[in-house]
Amino acid sequence: MRERARLRIDVEAARALIDWKSRFADEVVAGARRLAVESSQPEHVTLAHYRQAAQLAVRSLAAAIVDGGPSRDDPQAA
């Protein structure tokens, strides 16, 4: 437990992790809603919609990580 207390994370790394987690969650939710709208029950989002959206979001997130672009919270990113 003592070793864990010594771990330090760079601010830039922490911000990137926060951005990636937020980006993934946002994309999954938006994708699941979009899939539900395209389905026979547009008002009903299912676990299958979330799973499919998550698979797409993983690919998108991987591309964003590889590109290493600025985080969405970066004022210079716009």
PDB file of N, CA, C and O in Angstrom, chain B, residues numbered from 101:
ATOM      1  N   MET B 101       0.824  -1.193   0.000  1.00  0.00           N
ATOM      2  CA  MET B 101       0.000   0.000   0.000  1.00  0.00           C
ATOM      3  C   MET B 101       0.868   1.256   0.000  1.00  0.00           C
ATOM      4  O   MET B 101       0.501   2.271  -0.593  1.00  0.00           O
ATOM      5  N   ARG B 102       2.002   1.184   0.657  1.00  0.00           N
ATOM      6  CA  ARG B 102       2.892   2.328   0.731  1.00  0.00           C
ATOM      7  C   ARG B 102       3.421   2.720  -0.658  1.00  0.00           C
ATOM      8  O   ARG B 102       3.557   3.906  -0.960  1.00  0.00           O
ATOM      9  N   GLU B 103       3.718   1.716  -1.501  1.00  0.00           N
ATOM     10  CA  GLU B 103       4.179   1.995  -2.855  1.00  0.00           C
ATOM     11  C   GLU B 103       3.148   2.797  -3.636  1.00  0.00           C
ATOM     12  O   GLU B 103       3.498   3.690  -4.407  1.00  0.00           O
ATOM     13  N   ARG B 104       1.897   2.478  -3.435  1.00  0.00           N
ATOM     14  CA  ARG B 104       0.832   3.165  -4.154  1.00  0.00           C
ATOM     15  C   ARG B 104       0.778   4.643  -3.789  1.00  0.00           C
ATOM     16  O   ARG B 104       0.469   5.475  -4.642  1.00  0.00           O
ATOM     17  N   ALA B 105       1.066   4.974  -2.574  1.00  0.00           N
ATOM     18  CA  ALA B 105       1.028   6.364  -2.125  1.00  0.00           C
ATOM     19  C   ALA B 105       2.100   7.195  -2.826  1.00  0.00           C
ATOM     20  O   ALA B 105       1.969   8.416  -2.918  1.00  0.00           O
ATOM     21  N   ARG B 106       3.144   6.561  -3.314  1.00  0.00           N
ATOM     22  CA  ARG B 106       4.242   7.282  -3.959  1.00  0.00           C
ATOM     23  C   ARG B 106       3.995   7.527  -5.445  1.00  0.00           C
ATOM     24  O   ARG B 106       4.729   8.289  -6.074  1.00  0.00           O
ATOM     25  N   LEU B 107       2.997   6.906  -5.997  1.00  0.00           N
ATOM     26  CA  LEU B 107       2.708   7.064  -7.415  1.00  0.00           C
ATOM     27  C   LEU B 107       2.276   8.494  -7.706  1.00  0.00           C
ATOM     28  O   LEU B 107       1.407   9.050  -7.034  1.00  0.00           O
ATOM     29  N   ARG B 108       2.898   9.070  -8.715  1.00  0.00           N
ATOM     30  CA  ARG B 108       2.542  10.423  -9.139  1.00  0.00           C
ATOM     31  C   ARG B 108       2.198  10.369 -10.611  1.00  0.00           C
ATOM     32  O   ARG B 108       2.895   9.728 -11.398  1.00  0.00           O
ATOM     33  N   ILE B 109       1.143  11.030 -10.975  1.00  0.00           N
ATOM     34  CA  ILE B 109       0.698  11.064 -12.360  1.00  0.00           C
ATOM     35  C   ILE B 109       0.842  12.484 -12.880  1.00  0.00           C
ATOM     36  O   ILE B 109       0.390  13.437 -12.247  1.00  0.00           O
ATOM     37  N   ASP B 110       1.471  12.616 -14.033  1.00  0.00           N
ATOM     38  CA  ASP B 110       1.603  13.939 -14.647  1.00  0.00           C
ATOM     39  C   ASP B 110       0.225  14.530 -14.893  1.00  0.00           C
ATOM     40  O   ASP B 110      -0.723  13.807 -15.198  1.00  0.00           O
ATOM     41  N   VAL B 111       0.117  15.824 -14.761  1.00  0.00           N
ATOM     42  CA  VAL B 111      -1.148  16.516 -14.994  1.00  0.00           C
ATOM     43  C   VAL B 111      -1.622  16.270 -16.422  1.00  0.00           C
ATOM     44  O   VAL B 111      -2.808  16.035 -16.651  1.00  0.00           O
ATOM     45  N   GLU B 112      -0.715  16.322 -17.367  1.00  0.00           N
ATOM     46  CA  GLU B 112      -1.075  16.099 -18.769  1.00  0.00           C
ATOM     47  C   GLU B 112      -1.649  14.690 -18.974  1.00  0.00           C
ATOM     48  O   GLU B 112      -2.616  14.514 -19.716  1.00  0.00           O
ATOM     49  N   ALA B 113      -1.057  13.696 -18.322  1.00  0.00           N
ATOM     50  CA  ALA B 113      -1.546  12.324 -18.433  1.00  0.00           C
ATOM     51  C   ALA B 113      -2.928  12.187 -17.804  1.00  0.00           C
ATOM     52  O   ALA B 113      -3.796  11.514 -18.360  1.00  0.00           O
ATOM     53  N   ALA B 114      -3.137  12.807 -16.670  1.00  0.00           N
ATOM     54  CA  ALA B 114      -4.442  12.750 -16.003  1.00  0.00           C
ATOM     55  C   ALA B 114      -5.508  13.422 -16.857  1.00  0.00           C
ATOM     56  O   ALA B 114      -6.626  12.920 -16.966  1.00  0.00           O
ATOM     57  N   ARG B 115      -5.173  14.535 -17.450  1.00  0.00           N
ATOM     58  CA  ARG B 115      -6.135  15.230 -18.318  1.00  0.00           C
ATOM     59  C   ARG B 115      -6.489  14.387 -19.539  1.00  0.00           C
ATOM     60  O   ARG B 115      -7.647  14.337 -19.955  1.00  0.00           O
ATOM     61  N   ALA B 116      -5.486  13.729 -20.106  1.00  0.00           N
ATOM     62  CA  ALA B 116      -5.745  12.866 -21.266  1.00  0.00           C
ATOM     63  C   ALA B 116      -6.673  11.721 -20.883  1.00  0.00           C
ATOM     64  O   ALA B 116      -7.603  11.398 -21.622  1.00  0.00           O
ATOM     65  N   LEU B 117      -6.423  11.107 -19.733  1.00  0.00           N
ATOM     66  CA  LEU B 117      -7.273  10.010 -19.284  1.00  0.00           C
ATOM     67  C   LEU B 117      -8.712  10.477 -19.070  1.00  0.00           C
ATOM     68  O   LEU B 117      -9.658   9.796 -19.467  1.00  0.00           O
ATOM     69  N   ILE B 118      -8.866  11.617 -18.454  1.00  0.00           N
ATOM     70  CA  ILE B 118     -10.210  12.179 -18.236  1.00  0.00           C
ATOM     71  C   ILE B 118     -10.885  12.437 -19.580  1.00  0.00           C
ATOM     72  O   ILE B 118     -12.061  12.121 -19.756  1.00  0.00           O
ATOM     73  N   ASP B 119     -10.155  13.001 -20.515  1.00  0.00           N
ATOM     74  CA  ASP B 119     -10.707  13.288 -21.840  1.00  0.00           C
ATOM     75  C   ASP B 119     -11.121  12.004 -22.544  1.00  0.00           C
ATOM     76  O   ASP B 119     -12.210  11.933 -23.112  1.00  0.00           O
ATOM     77  N   TRP B 120     -10.255  10.980 -22.512  1.00  0.00           N
ATOM     78  CA  TRP B 120     -10.573   9.722 -23.180  1.00  0.00           C
ATOM     79  C   TRP B 120     -11.801   9.054 -22.579  1.00  0.00           C
ATOM     80  O   TRP B 120     -12.654   8.545 -23.306  1.00  0.00           O
ATOM     81  N   LYS B 121     -11.892   9.055 -21.260  1.00  0.00           N
ATOM     82  CA  LYS B 121     -13.052   8.445 -20.603  1.00  0.00           C
ATOM     83  C   LYS B 121     -14.335   9.193 -20.962  1.00  0.00           C
ATOM     84  O   LYS B 121     -15.364   8.578 -21.243  1.00  0.00           O
ATOM     85  N   SER B 122     -14.264  10.503 -20.950  1.00  0.00           N
ATOM     86  CA  SER B 122     -15.425  11.319 -21.270  1.00  0.00           C
ATOM     87  C   SER B 122     -15.827  11.144 -22.729  1.00  0.00           C
ATOM     88  O   SER B 122     -17.009  11.000 -23.043  1.00  0.00           O
ATOM     89  N   ARG B 123     -14.846  11.157 -23.609  1.00  0.00           N
ATOM     90  CA  ARG B 123     -15.107  10.995 -25.041  1.00  0.00           C
ATOM     91  C   ARG B 123     -15.763   9.638 -25.307  1.00  0.00           C
ATOM     92  O   ARG B 123     -16.733   9.553 -26.060  1.00  0.00           O
ATOM     93  N   PHE B 124     -15.238   8.589 -24.693  1.00  0.00           N
ATOM     94  CA  PHE B 124     -15.799   7.253 -24.877  1.00  0.00           C
ATOM     95  C   PHE B 124     -17.249   7.202 -24.395  1.00  0.00           C
ATOM     96  O   PHE B 124     -18.129   6.722 -25.110  1.00  0.00           O
ATOM     97  N   ALA B 125     -17.492   7.697 -23.186  1.00  0.00           N
ATOM     98  CA  ALA B 125     -18.852   7.670 -22.636  1.00  0.00           C
ATOM     99  C   ALA B 125     -19.817   8.469 -23.502  1.00  0.00           C
ATOM    100  O   ALA B 125     -20.924   8.011 -23.785  1.00  0.00           O
ATOM    101  N   ASP B 126     -19.405   9.652 -23.920  1.00  0.00           N
ATOM    102  CA  ASP B 126     -20.268  10.488 -24.766  1.00  0.00           C
ATOM    103  C   ASP B 126     -20.598   9.796 -26.087  1.00  0.00           C
ATOM    104  O   ASP B 126     -21.740   9.822 -26.543  1.00  0.00           O
ATOM    105  N   GLU B 127     -19.590   9.180 -26.692  1.00  0.00           N
ATOM    106  CA  GLU B 127     -19.811   8.508 -27.975  1.00  0.00           C
ATOM    107  C   GLU B 127     -20.706   7.287 -27.826  1.00  0.00           C
ATOM    108  O   GLU B 127     -21.531   7.014 -28.698  1.00  0.00           O
ATOM    109  N   VAL B 128     -20.551   6.544 -26.726  1.00  0.00           N
ATOM    110  CA  VAL B 128     -21.391   5.371 -26.509  1.00  0.00           C
ATOM    111  C   VAL B 128     -22.850   5.793 -26.340  1.00  0.00           C
ATOM    112  O   VAL B 128     -23.743   5.217 -26.960  1.00  0.00           O
ATOM    113  N   VAL B 129     -23.083   6.783 -25.510  1.00  0.00           N
ATOM    114  CA  VAL B 129     -24.459   7.240 -25.271  1.00  0.00           C
ATOM    115  C   VAL B 129     -25.087   7.771 -26.565  1.00  0.00           C
ATOM    116  O   VAL B 129     -26.212   7.403 -26.905  1.00  0.00           O
ATOM    117  N   ALA B 130     -24.372   8.622 -27.275  1.00  0.00           N
ATOM    118  CA  ALA B 130     -24.909   9.183 -28.522  1.00  0.00           C
ATOM    119  C   ALA B 130     -25.143   8.090 -29.561  1.00  0.00           C
ATOM    120  O   ALA B 130     -26.155   8.093 -30.262  1.00  0.00           O
ATOM    121  N   GLY B 131     -24.203   7.162 -29.650  1.00  0.00           N
ATOM    122  CA  GLY B 131     -24.346   6.076 -30.617  1.00  0.00           C
ATOM    123  C   GLY B 131     -25.515   5.163 -30.288  1.00  0.00           C
ATOM    124  O   GLY B 131     -26.250   4.758 -31.188  1.00  0.00           O
ATOM    125  N   ALA B 132     -25.698   4.834 -29.024  1.00  0.00           N
ATOM    126  CA  ALA B 132     -26.808   3.972 -28.611  1.00  0.00           C
ATOM    127  C   ALA B 132     -28.141   4.652 -28.897  1.00  0.00           C
ATOM    128  O   ALA B 132     -29.083   4.011 -29.363  1.00  0.00           O
ATOM    129  N   ARG B 133     -28.220   5.922 -28.624  1.00  0.00           N
ATOM    130  CA  ARG B 133     -29.460   6.659 -28.918  1.00  0.00           C
ATOM    131  C   ARG B 133     -29.739   6.686 -30.419  1.00  0.00           C
ATOM    132  O   ARG B 133     -30.879   6.519 -30.852  1.00  0.00           O
ATOM    133  N   ARG B 134     -28.687   6.899 -31.205  1.00  0.00           N
ATOM    134  CA  ARG B 134     -28.842   6.931 -32.660  1.00  0.00           C
ATOM    135  C   ARG B 134     -29.308   5.561 -33.169  1.00  0.00           C
ATOM    136  O   ARG B 134     -30.184   5.483 -34.030  1.00  0.00           O
ATOM    137  N   LEU B 135     -28.728   4.496 -32.642  1.00  0.00           N
ATOM    138  CA  LEU B 135     -29.137   3.152 -33.046  1.00  0.00           C
ATOM    139  C   LEU B 135     -30.582   2.871 -32.655  1.00  0.00           C
ATOM    140  O   LEU B 135     -31.321   2.233 -33.404  1.00  0.00           O
ATOM    141  N   ALA B 136     -30.980   3.346 -31.484  1.00  0.00           N
ATOM    142  CA  ALA B 136     -32.370   3.150 -31.049  1.00  0.00           C
ATOM    143  C   ALA B 136     -33.330   3.868 -31.986  1.00  0.00           C
ATOM    144  O   ALA B 136     -34.370   3.318 -32.350  1.00  0.00           O
ATOM    145  N   VAL B 137     -32.992   5.092 -32.379  1.00  0.00           N
ATOM    146  CA  VAL B 137     -33.852   5.868 -33.278  1.00  0.00           C
ATOM    147  C   VAL B 137     -34.007   5.146 -34.616  1.00  0.00           C
ATOM    148  O   VAL B 137     -35.069   5.193 -35.236  1.00  0.00           O
ATOM    149  N   GLU B 138     -32.948   4.486 -35.048  1.00  0.00           N
ATOM    150  CA  GLU B 138     -32.980   3.769 -36.325  1.00  0.00           C
ATOM    151  C   GLU B 138     -33.681   2.415 -36.215  1.00  0.00           C
ATOM    152  O   GLU B 138     -33.929   1.769 -37.233  1.00  0.00           O
ATOM    153  N   SER B 139     -33.999   1.985 -35.015  1.00  0.00           N
ATOM    154  CA  SER B 139     -34.618   0.671 -34.814  1.00  0.00           C
ATOM    155  C   SER B 139     -36.138   0.760 -34.870  1.00  0.00           C
ATOM    156  O   SER B 139     -36.711   1.822 -35.111  1.00  0.00           O
ATOM    157  N   SER B 140     -36.769  -0.379 -34.641  1.00  0.00           N
ATOM    158  CA  SER B 140     -38.235  -0.427 -34.674  1.00  0.00           C
ATOM    159  C   SER B 140     -38.873   0.196 -33.432  1.00  0.00           C
ATOM    160  O   SER B 140     -40.068   0.490 -33.431  1.00  0.00           O
ATOM    161  N   GLN B 141     -38.083   0.399 -32.375  1.00  0.00           N
ATOM    162  CA  GLN B 141     -38.569   1.040 -31.146  1.00  0.00           C
ATOM    163  C   GLN B 141     -37.664   2.216 -30.798  1.00  0.00           C
ATOM    164  O   GLN B 141     -36.796   2.096 -29.933  1.00  0.00           O
ATOM    165  N   PRO B 142     -37.857   3.343 -31.461  1.00  0.00           N
ATOM    166  CA  PRO B 142     -36.938   4.473 -31.294  1.00  0.00           C
ATOM    167  C   PRO B 142     -36.877   5.050 -29.882  1.00  0.00           C
ATOM    168  O   PRO B 142     -35.903   5.721 -29.541  1.00  0.00           O
ATOM    169  N   GLU B 143     -37.872   4.811 -29.071  1.00  0.00           N
ATOM    170  CA  GLU B 143     -37.878   5.349 -27.707  1.00  0.00           C
ATOM    171  C   GLU B 143     -37.251   4.385 -26.690  1.00  0.00           C
ATOM    172  O   GLU B 143     -37.247   4.661 -25.491  1.00  0.00           O
ATOM    173  N   HIS B 144     -36.724   3.257 -27.174  1.00  0.00           N
ATOM    174  CA  HIS B 144     -36.220   2.219 -26.275  1.00  0.00           C
ATOM    175  C   HIS B 144     -34.763   1.898 -26.604  1.00  0.00           C
ATOM    176  O   HIS B 144     -34.476   1.277 -27.628  1.00  0.00           O
ATOM    177  N   VAL B 145     -33.846   2.324 -25.734  1.00  0.00           N
ATOM    178  CA  VAL B 145     -32.422   2.028 -25.910  1.00  0.00           C
ATOM    179  C   VAL B 145     -32.124   0.737 -25.160  1.00  0.00           C
ATOM    180  O   VAL B 145     -32.425   0.620 -23.972  1.00  0.00           O
ATOM    181  N   THR B 146     -31.537  -0.224 -25.848  1.00  0.00           N
ATOM    182  CA  THR B 146     -31.272  -1.536 -25.255  1.00  0.00           C
ATOM    183  C   THR B 146     -29.787  -1.730 -24.970  1.00  0.00           C
ATOM    184  O   THR B 146     -28.945  -0.941 -25.400  1.00  0.00           O
ATOM    185  N   LEU B 147     -29.490  -2.795 -24.240  1.00  0.00           N
ATOM    186  CA  LEU B 147     -28.098  -3.156 -23.983  1.00  0.00           C
ATOM    187  C   LEU B 147     -27.389  -3.463 -25.299  1.00  0.00           C
ATOM    188  O   LEU B 147     -26.208  -3.152 -25.456  1.00  0.00           O
ATOM    189  N   ALA B 148     -28.093  -4.063 -26.232  1.00  0.00           N
ATOM    190  CA  ALA B 148     -27.501  -4.350 -27.548  1.00  0.00           C
ATOM    191  C   ALA B 148     -27.085  -3.056 -28.249  1.00  0.00           C
ATOM    192  O   ALA B 148     -26.042  -3.008 -28.901  1.00  0.00           O
ATOM    193  N   HIS B 149     -27.900  -2.010 -28.114  1.00  0.00           N
ATOM    194  CA  HIS B 149     -27.531  -0.712 -28.700  1.00  0.00           C
ATOM    195  C   HIS B 149     -26.246  -0.192 -28.061  1.00  0.00           C
ATOM    196  O   HIS B 149     -25.346   0.282 -28.755  1.00  0.00           O
ATOM    197  N   TYR B 150     -26.167  -0.284 -26.726  1.00  0.00           N
ATOM    198  CA  TYR B 150     -24.967   0.188 -26.029  1.00  0.00           C
ATOM    199  C   TYR B 150     -23.739  -0.632 -26.423  1.00  0.00           C
ATOM    200  O   TYR B 150     -22.658  -0.076 -26.620  1.00  0.00           O
ATOM    201  N   ARG B 151     -23.899  -1.932 -26.538  1.00  0.00           N
ATOM    202  CA  ARG B 151     -22.760  -2.783 -26.925  1.00  0.00           C
ATOM    203  C   ARG B 151     -22.255  -2.417 -28.318  1.00  0.00           C
ATOM    204  O   ARG B 151     -21.052  -2.271 -28.536  1.00  0.00           O
ATOM    205  N   GLN B 152     -23.185  -2.272 -29.250  1.00  0.00           N
ATOM    206  CA  GLN B 152     -22.790  -1.930 -30.609  1.00  0.00           C
ATOM    207  C   GLN B 152     -22.140  -0.546 -30.644  1.00  0.00           C
ATOM    208  O   GLN B 152     -21.131  -0.345 -31.320  1.00  0.00           O
ATOM    209  N   ALA B 153     -22.716   0.392 -29.923  1.00  0.00           N
ATOM    210  CA  ALA B 153     -22.154   1.748 -29.873  1.00  0.00           C
ATOM    211  C   ALA B 153     -20.775   1.740 -29.216  1.00  0.00           C
ATOM    212  O   ALA B 153     -19.886   2.483 -29.632  1.00  0.00           O
ATOM    213  N   ALA B 154     -20.594   0.912 -28.204  1.00  0.00           N
ATOM    214  CA  ALA B 154     -19.296   0.833 -27.521  1.00  0.00           C
ATOM    215  C   ALA B 154     -18.225   0.288 -28.453  1.00  0.00           C
ATOM    216  O   ALA B 154     -17.084   0.750 -28.428  1.00  0.00           O
ATOM    217  N   GLN B 155     -18.584  -0.691 -29.272  1.00  0.00           N
ATOM    218  CA  GLN B 155     -17.618  -1.238 -30.224  1.00  0.00           C
ATOM    219  C   GLN B 155     -17.153  -0.163 -31.209  1.00  0.00           C
ATOM    220  O   GLN B 155     -15.971  -0.082 -31.546  1.00  0.00           O
ATOM    221  N   LEU B 156     -18.085   0.646 -31.656  1.00  0.00           N
ATOM    222  CA  LEU B 156     -17.727   1.738 -32.567  1.00  0.00           C
ATOM    223  C   LEU B 156     -16.904   2.810 -31.844  1.00  0.00           C
ATOM    224  O   LEU B 156     -15.954   3.356 -32.403  1.00  0.00           O
ATOM    225  N   ALA B 157     -17.276   3.097 -30.614  1.00  0.00           N
ATOM    226  CA  ALA B 157     -16.573   4.125 -29.833  1.00  0.00           C
ATOM    227  C   ALA B 157     -15.147   3.700 -29.503  1.00  0.00           C
ATOM    228  O   ALA B 157     -14.251   4.541 -29.433  1.00  0.00           O
ATOM    229  N   VAL B 158     -14.929   2.412 -29.300  1.00  0.00           N
ATOM    230  CA  VAL B 158     -13.572   1.917 -29.032  1.00  0.00           C
ATOM    231  C   VAL B 158     -12.666   2.229 -30.217  1.00  0.00           C
ATOM    232  O   VAL B 158     -11.533   2.677 -30.040  1.00  0.00           O
ATOM    233  N   ARG B 159     -13.164   1.994 -31.406  1.00  0.00           N
ATOM    234  CA  ARG B 159     -12.363   2.288 -32.612  1.00  0.00           C
ATOM    235  C   ARG B 159     -12.075   3.779 -32.729  1.00  0.00           C
ATOM    236  O   ARG B 159     -10.958   4.190 -33.044  1.00  0.00           O
ATOM    237  N   SER B 160     -13.087   4.567 -32.473  1.00  0.00           N
ATOM    238  CA  SER B 160     -12.931   6.020 -32.555  1.00  0.00           C
ATOM    239  C   SER B 160     -11.945   6.521 -31.503  1.00  0.00           C
ATOM    240  O   SER B 160     -11.101   7.371 -31.786  1.00  0.00           O
ATOM    241  N   LEU B 161     -12.060   5.990 -30.291  1.00  0.00           N
ATOM    242  CA  LEU B 161     -11.157   6.397 -29.210  1.00  0.00           C
ATOM    243  C   LEU B 161      -9.720   5.980 -29.528  1.00  0.00           C
ATOM    244  O   LEU B 161      -8.782   6.746 -29.308  1.00  0.00           O
ATOM    245  N   ALA B 162      -9.556   4.771 -30.042  1.00  0.00           N
ATOM    246  CA  ALA B 162      -8.208   4.312 -30.401  1.00  0.00           C
ATOM    247  C   ALA B 162      -7.578   5.251 -31.422  1.00  0.00           C
ATOM    248  O   ALA B 162      -6.399   5.588 -31.316  1.00  0.00           O
ATOM    249  N   ALA B 163      -8.357   5.668 -32.399  1.00  0.00           N
ATOM    250  CA  ALA B 163      -7.846   6.597 -33.410  1.00  0.00           C
ATOM    251  C   ALA B 163      -7.467   7.928 -32.769  1.00  0.00           C
ATOM    252  O   ALA B 163      -6.438   8.509 -33.112  1.00  0.00           O
ATOM    253  N   ALA B 164      -8.286   8.413 -31.848  1.00  0.00           N
ATOM    254  CA  ALA B 164      -7.997   9.688 -31.179  1.00  0.00           C
ATOM    255  C   ALA B 164      -6.722   9.590 -30.338  1.00  0.00           C
ATOM    256  O   ALA B 164      -5.936  10.535 -30.280  1.00  0.00           O
ATOM    257  N   ILE B 165      -6.528   8.451 -29.696  1.00  0.00           N
ATOM    258  CA  ILE B 165      -5.326   8.260 -28.870  1.00  0.00           C
ATOM    259  C   ILE B 165      -4.083   8.215 -29.756  1.00  0.00           C
ATOM    260  O   ILE B 165      -3.069   8.838 -29.443  1.00  0.00           O
ATOM    261  N   VAL B 166      -4.164   7.480 -30.857  1.00  0.00           N
ATOM    262  CA  VAL B 166      -3.022   7.378 -31.771  1.00  0.00           C
ATOM    263  C   VAL B 166      -2.685   8.735 -32.365  1.00  0.00           C
ATOM    264  O   VAL B 166      -1.513   9.094 -32.483  1.00  0.00           O
ATOM    265  N   ASP B 167      -3.721   9.494 -32.743  1.00  0.00           N
ATOM    266  CA  ASP B 167      -3.494  10.825 -33.316  1.00  0.00           C
ATOM    267  C   ASP B 167      -2.861  11.768 -32.308  1.00  0.00           C
ATOM    268  O   ASP B 167      -2.116  12.673 -32.684  1.00  0.00           O
ATOM    269  N   GLY B 168      -3.155  11.560 -31.019  1.00  0.00           N
ATOM    270  CA  GLY B 168      -2.574  12.387 -29.978  1.00  0.00           C
ATOM    271  C   GLY B 168      -2.982  13.834 -30.047  1.00  0.00           C
ATOM    272  O   GLY B 168      -2.231  14.714 -29.626  1.00  0.00           O
ATOM    273  N   GLY B 169      -4.161  14.095 -30.574  1.00  0.00           N
ATOM    274  CA  GLY B 169      -4.640  15.468 -30.689  1.00  0.00           C
ATOM    275  C   GLY B 169      -4.904  16.080 -29.333  1.00  0.00           C
ATOM    276  O   GLY B 169      -4.889  15.384 -28.318  1.00  0.00           O
ATOM    277  N   PRO B 170      -5.149  17.386 -29.310  1.00  0.00           N
ATOM    278  CA  PRO B 170      -5.412  18.082 -28.051  1.00  0.00           C
ATOM    279  C   PRO B 170      -6.716  17.609 -27.423  1.00  0.00           C
ATOM    280  O   PRO B 170      -7.614  17.134 -28.117  1.00  0.00           O
ATOM    281  N   SER B 171      -6.809  17.739 -26.130  1.00  0.00           N
ATOM    282  CA  SER B 171      -8.034  17.342 -25.442  1.00  0.00           C
ATOM    283  C   SER B 171      -9.146  18.321 -25.771  1.00  0.00           C
ATOM    284  O   SER B 171      -8.886  19.456 -26.172  1.00  0.00           O
ATOM    285  N   ARG B 172     -10.388  17.879 -25.599  1.00  0.00           N
ATOM    286  CA  ARG B 172     -11.543  18.733 -25.930  1.00  0.00           C
ATOM    287  C   ARG B 172     -11.631  19.938 -25.014  1.00  0.00           C
ATOM    288  O   ARG B 172     -12.243  20.942 -25.377  1.00  0.00           O
ATOM    289  N   ASP B 173     -11.033  19.861 -23.838  1.00  0.00           N
ATOM    290  CA  ASP B 173     -11.102  20.969 -22.893  1.00  0.00           C
ATOM    291  C   ASP B 173     -10.030  22.012 -23.151  1.00  0.00           C
ATOM    292  O   ASP B 173     -10.001  23.060 -22.505  1.00  0.00           O
ATOM    293  N   ASP B 174      -9.149  21.721 -24.099  1.00  0.00           N
ATOM    294  CA  ASP B 174      -8.061  22.636 -24.412  1.00  0.00           C
ATOM    295  C   ASP B 174      -8.613  23.820 -25.202  1.00  0.00           C
ATOM    296  O   ASP B 174      -9.146  23.628 -26.295  1.00  0.00           O
ATOM    297  N   PRO B 175      -8.498  25.041 -24.672  1.00  0.00           N
ATOM    298  CA  PRO B 175      -9.051  26.205 -25.367  1.00  0.00           C
ATOM    299  C   PRO B 175      -8.426  26.432 -26.740  1.00  0.00           C
ATOM    300  O   PRO B 175      -9.059  27.042 -27.603  1.00  0.00           O
ATOM    301  N   GLN B 176      -7.210  25.961 -26.964  1.00  0.00           N
ATOM    302  CA  GLN B 176      -6.551  26.148 -28.242  1.00  0.00           C
ATOM    303  C   GLN B 176      -6.978  25.092 -29.260  1.00  0.00           C
ATOM    304  O   GLN B 176      -6.608  25.179 -30.431  1.00  0.00           O
ATOM    305  N   ALA B 177      -7.762  24.085 -28.821  1.00  0.00           N
ATOM    306  CA  ALA B 177      -8.162  23.004 -29.708  1.00  0.00           C
ATOM    307  C   ALA B 177      -9.189  23.462 -30.731  1.00  0.00           C
ATOM    308  O   ALA B 177      -9.336  22.825 -31.774  1.00  0.00           O
ATOM    309  N   ALA B 178      -9.894  24.536 -30.465  1.00  0.00           N
ATOM    310  CA  ALA B 178     -10.956  24.984 -31.369  1.00  0.00           C
ATOM    311  C   ALA B 178     -10.449  25.765 -32.534  1.00  0.00           C
ATOM    312  O   ALA B 178     -11.236  26.202 -33.374  1.00  0.00           O
TER     313      ALA B 178
END
